[in-house]
Amino acid sequence: MTQSSTPQSAAQPPQGARPAGEEGSAERCIKGERARARRPAWLPLVAMIVVVSACVTAGNWQHRRMQEKDALRAALDAANAR
């Protein structure tokens, strides 16, 4: 077999070389850092605030509904007592 006689051009980096600006990228590719890069740290906080406020709102609605039913029941009992 014969090797190619064309020399590598000076513009192409040698095979396996890192592109410019990626020095030390292997050290930054730790699993925890990659996971943090995918999900902002504030996202769980915002999700928790939304869920807690939805639960509080639902609880307040249930409490108001209970009071309305109690008032209706009292009015019906008063009407039946006459």
Secondary structure, DSSP 8 states (H G I E B T S, - for coil): ---------TTS--TT---TT-TTHHHH--HHHHHHHHS-TTHHHHHHHHHHHHHHHHHHHHHHHHHHHHHHHHHHHHHHH-
